[in-house]
Amino acid sequence: MKPSLDYMNREELSLVYAITCVLGPKMSTPEDQTVFRSVLRDVFPATARPHSGKAQERKELVLALKDHLAQNHLQISEDLISKVPK
C-alpha cells in the first residue's frame, strides 16, 4: 500500500526538522549557515523553506514518530517522545 501524500509530507518535514536541529548548530559561520539552508532547500524544496513556528514542526515530528512506532508494532513511551528537541 502506498503511503498517503500527507504522511509523506509529515515524514519529510520531520526529517528536515531533525537535520536542522542536529546539524544547524554545528554551522560556525553565517556563510556555513547560508550554504546549509540552501542545500536543504535543494534537497527538500517543499519543506525546507523558512517556518514561523518550531512548535508546529515539533508536533509534526512527534506525530511521525508515533505513526512509525505504531506501524512497526512498537510501544510508544513518553520517555522516547520527550527526547524530541523542543
N, CA, C and O of each residue as an XYZ file, in Angstrom:
344
protein
N       0.842     -1.175      0.000
C       0.000      0.000      0.000
C       0.891      1.244      0.000
O       1.840      1.334      0.779
N       0.587      2.180     -0.859
C       1.364      3.413     -0.994
C       0.994      4.387      0.128
O      -0.189      4.598      0.395
N       2.008      4.990      0.793
C       1.701      5.964      1.855
C       0.977      7.186      1.289
O       1.178      7.567      0.136
N       0.144      7.780      2.112
C      -0.589      8.968      1.676
C       0.377     10.148      1.528
O       1.453     10.176      2.125
N      -0.039     11.110      0.719
C       0.777     12.301      0.493
C       0.966     13.065      1.798
O       2.045     13.600      2.055
N      -0.073     13.118      2.618
C       0.016     13.808      3.903
C       1.081     13.162      4.792
O       1.872     13.857      5.430
N       1.092     11.834      4.825
C       2.081     11.119      5.632
C       3.491     11.407      5.120
O       4.411     11.636      5.905
N       3.652     11.395      3.789
C       4.973     11.656      3.205
C       5.427     13.079      3.510
O       6.607     13.298      3.787
N       4.515     14.053      3.464
C       4.866     15.436      3.796
C       5.282     15.554      5.255
O       6.259     16.232      5.575
N       4.541     14.894      6.136
C       4.898     14.937      7.562
C       6.250     14.291      7.802
O       7.056     14.789      8.589
N       6.497     13.180      7.120
C       7.769     12.492      7.287
C       8.923     13.373      6.788
O       9.964     13.466      7.438
N       8.732     14.014      5.634
C       9.775     14.885      5.094
C      10.000     16.085      6.005
O      11.144     16.461      6.257
N       8.936     16.685      6.495
C       9.059     17.813      7.412
C       9.801     17.394      8.679
O      10.616     18.149      9.210
N       9.516     16.202      9.150
C      10.194     15.693     10.340
C      11.681     15.492     10.092
O      12.506     15.788     10.957
N      12.019     14.993      8.921
C      13.437     14.821      8.572
C      14.163     16.159      8.521
O      15.259     16.303      9.062
N      13.546     17.127      7.872
C      14.163     18.454      7.765
C      14.345     19.061      9.151
O      15.389     19.639      9.455
N      13.329     18.924      9.979
C      13.408     19.462     11.340
C      14.548     18.798     12.121
O      15.331     19.475     12.787
N      14.630     17.469     12.033
C      15.667     16.746     12.766
C      17.065     17.111     12.255
O      17.983     17.326     13.046
N      17.218     17.177     10.945
C      18.513     17.552     10.371
C      18.903     18.957     10.817
O      20.056     19.209     11.168
N      17.933     19.867     10.801
C      18.202     21.243     11.215
C      18.579     21.328     12.691
O      19.481     22.080     13.060
N      17.894     20.561     13.534
C      18.198     20.588     14.970
C      19.576     20.018     15.277
O      20.271     20.512     16.166
N      19.973     18.986     14.551
C      21.242     18.328     14.830
C      22.409     19.066     14.175
O      23.424     19.326     14.821
N      22.262     19.402     12.890
C      23.391     19.978     12.161
C      23.421     21.508     12.155
O      24.490     22.103     12.022
N      22.270     22.139     12.296
C      22.212     23.597     12.266
C      23.141     24.273     13.264
O      23.879     25.184     12.886
N      23.127     23.858     14.516
C      24.019     24.494     15.499
C      25.507     24.264     15.231
O      26.348     24.986     15.765
N      25.833     23.279     14.421
C      27.242     22.984     14.122
C      27.833     23.944     13.088
O      29.049     23.982     12.903
N      26.992     24.706     12.427
C      27.482     25.649     11.414
C      28.111     26.836     12.137
O      27.428     27.565     12.856
N      29.404     27.024     11.945
C      30.142     28.000     12.742
C      30.097     29.423     12.191
O      30.248     30.377     12.954
N      29.895     29.584     10.904
C      29.879     30.938     10.340
C      28.544     31.203      9.645
O      27.852     30.262      9.255
N      28.186     32.452      9.490
C      26.945     32.768      8.761
C      26.957     32.217      7.332
O      25.916     31.828      6.804
N      28.129     32.185      6.717
C      28.227     31.627      5.363
C      27.908     30.133      5.364
O      27.223     29.639      4.468
N      28.410     29.411      6.380
C      28.102     27.981      6.500
C      26.595     27.768      6.687
O      26.007     26.858      6.103
N      25.987     28.621      7.505
C      24.547     28.508      7.741
C      23.759     28.751      6.458
O      22.771     28.064      6.197
N      24.185     29.711      5.664
C      23.519     30.016      4.401
C      23.640     28.847      3.430
O      22.664     28.466      2.783
N      24.822     28.287      3.333
C      25.036     27.138      2.441
C      24.210     25.943      2.925
O      23.596     25.244      2.118
N      24.194     25.710      4.225
C      23.428     24.610      4.814
C      21.946     24.745      4.476
O      21.323     23.780      4.034
N      21.379     25.925      4.678
C      19.956     26.141      4.372
C      19.690     25.998      2.875
O      18.648     25.478      2.477
N      20.614     26.451      2.058
C      20.460     26.346      0.611
C      20.443     24.881      0.163
O      19.631     24.492     -0.676
N      21.334     24.085      0.724
C      21.377     22.660      0.382
C      20.080     21.986      0.827
O      19.515     21.179      0.088
N      19.609     22.309      2.024
C      18.342     21.731      2.491
C      17.196     22.088      1.554
O      16.358     21.239      1.251
N      17.149     23.334      1.092
C      16.086     23.745      0.166
C      16.202     23.016     -1.166
O      15.188     22.710     -1.793
N      17.421     22.735     -1.603
C      17.615     21.991     -2.855
C      17.143     20.544     -2.717
O      16.506     20.003     -3.621
N      17.456     19.929     -1.594
C      17.114     18.522     -1.392
C      15.642     18.349     -1.009
O      14.992     17.403     -1.455
N      15.118     19.256     -0.188
C      13.730     19.193      0.275
C      13.010     20.494     -0.075
O      12.713     21.282      0.823
N      12.724     20.739     -1.348
C      12.163     22.044     -1.746
C      10.785     22.339     -1.153
O      10.446     23.503     -0.939
N      10.002     21.323     -0.890
C       8.647     21.564     -0.386
C       8.615     21.902      1.095
O       7.705     22.593      1.553
N       9.595     21.421      1.847
C       9.517     21.574      3.299
C      10.661     22.334      3.937
O      10.593     22.614      5.134
N      11.690     22.677      3.221
C      12.852     23.325      3.832
C      12.783     24.844      3.770
O      13.773     25.519      4.050
N      11.645     25.380      3.414
C      11.513     26.840      3.408
C      11.368     27.319      4.851
O      11.008     26.529      5.723
N      11.635     28.568      5.114
C      11.548     29.080      6.487
C      10.144     28.910      7.071
O       9.144     29.139      6.391
N      10.090     28.515      8.311
C       8.823     28.342      9.024
C       8.787     29.290     10.206
O       9.823     29.662     10.756
N       7.607     29.666     10.577
C       7.479     30.601     11.686
C       7.395     29.907     13.036
O       7.694     30.526     14.058
N       6.994     28.632     13.072
C       6.779     28.008     14.368
C       7.497     26.696     14.558
O       7.205     25.709     13.882
N       8.439     26.689     15.482
C       9.128     25.448     15.826
C       8.166     24.488     16.512
O       8.318     23.272     16.391
N       7.183     25.011     17.225
C       6.232     24.152     17.922
C       5.469     23.278     16.931
O       5.245     22.097     17.196
N       5.073     23.835     15.805
C       4.357     23.058     14.793
C       5.269     21.995     14.198
O       4.834     20.870     13.953
N       6.527     22.341     13.965
C       7.473     21.369     13.423
C       7.687     20.226     14.405
O       7.747     19.064     14.003
N       7.803     20.550     15.688
C       7.981     19.510     16.699
C       6.757     18.616     16.750
O       6.876     17.395     16.858
N       5.572     19.224     16.672
C       4.330     18.458     16.695
C       4.298     17.469     15.531
O       3.914     16.312     15.709
N       4.701     17.920     14.338
C       4.744     17.049     13.162
C       5.746     15.913     13.363
O       5.476     14.771     12.991
N       6.898     16.225     13.950
C       7.914     15.208     14.198
C       7.399     14.158     15.185
O       7.595     12.960     14.980
N       6.749     14.606     16.242
C       6.195     13.679     17.234
C       5.119     12.800     16.598
O       5.080     11.596     16.852
N       4.243     13.387     15.770
C       3.211     12.598     15.092
C       3.829     11.548     14.172
O       3.383     10.401     14.153
N       4.840     11.929     13.419
C       5.500     10.982     12.515
C       6.186      9.868     13.307
O       6.153      8.705     12.903
N       6.803     10.223     14.429
C       7.450      9.226     15.272
C       6.421      8.238     15.822
O       6.642      7.028     15.792
N       5.306      8.752     16.320
C       4.251      7.878     16.846
C       3.682      6.981     15.749
O       3.447      5.796     15.985
N       3.459      7.526     14.563
C       2.966      6.726     13.435
C       3.942      5.608     13.102
O       3.537      4.464     12.894
N       5.221      5.939     13.052
C       6.241      4.949     12.724
C       6.283      3.842     13.776
O       6.350      2.660     13.438
N       6.244      4.220     15.030
C       6.252      3.220     16.105
C       5.027      2.321     16.016
O       5.142      1.103     16.154
N       3.849      2.912     15.785
C       2.614      2.136     15.702
C       2.645      1.183     14.508
O       2.219      0.034     14.626
N       3.138      1.642     13.372
C       3.207      0.790     12.179
C       4.124     -0.411     12.390
O       3.916     -1.470     11.797
N       5.123     -0.245     13.222
C       6.062     -1.328     13.499
C       5.731     -2.084     14.779
O       6.542     -2.858     15.287
N       4.521     -1.846     15.294
C       4.020     -2.530     16.488
C       4.966     -2.365     17.680
O       5.222     -3.310     18.426
N       5.477     -1.144     17.838
C       6.352     -0.821     18.959
C       5.603      0.038     19.960
O       4.683      0.773     19.602
N       6.002     -0.059     21.198
C       5.352      0.698     22.261
C       5.756      2.168     22.198
O       6.933      2.496     22.042
N       4.775      3.036     22.321
C       5.024      4.475     22.344
C       5.213      4.874     23.802
O       4.285      4.780     24.606
N       6.428      5.321     24.138
C       6.692      5.715     25.520
C       6.961      7.219     25.584
O       7.545      7.806     24.673
N       6.526      7.808     26.665
C       6.744      9.257     26.843
C       8.227      9.564     27.017
O       8.666     10.669     26.699
N       9.012      8.599     27.519
C      10.462      8.799     27.631
C      11.073      9.019     26.263
O      11.938      9.879     26.098
N      10.629      8.248     25.278
C      11.135      8.398     23.910
C      10.657      9.706     23.300
O      11.443     10.427     22.687
N       9.379     10.018     23.461
C       8.808     11.238     22.892
C       9.473     12.470     23.503
O       9.656     13.475     22.816
N       9.831     12.406     24.772
C      10.445     13.568     25.434
C      11.841     13.867     24.905
O      12.376     14.943     25.171
N      12.442     12.948     24.167
C      13.773     13.170     23.596
C      13.737     14.001     22.317
O      14.781     14.428     21.824
N      12.546     14.230     21.782
C      12.421     15.065     20.586
C      12.741     16.503     21.007
O      12.137     17.016     21.949
N      13.688     17.160     20.317
C      14.084     18.512     20.713
C      12.916     19.495     20.687
O      12.033     19.413     19.833
N      12.930     20.416     21.631
C      11.868     21.432     21.702
C      12.348     22.710     21.079
O      11.606     23.692     21.035
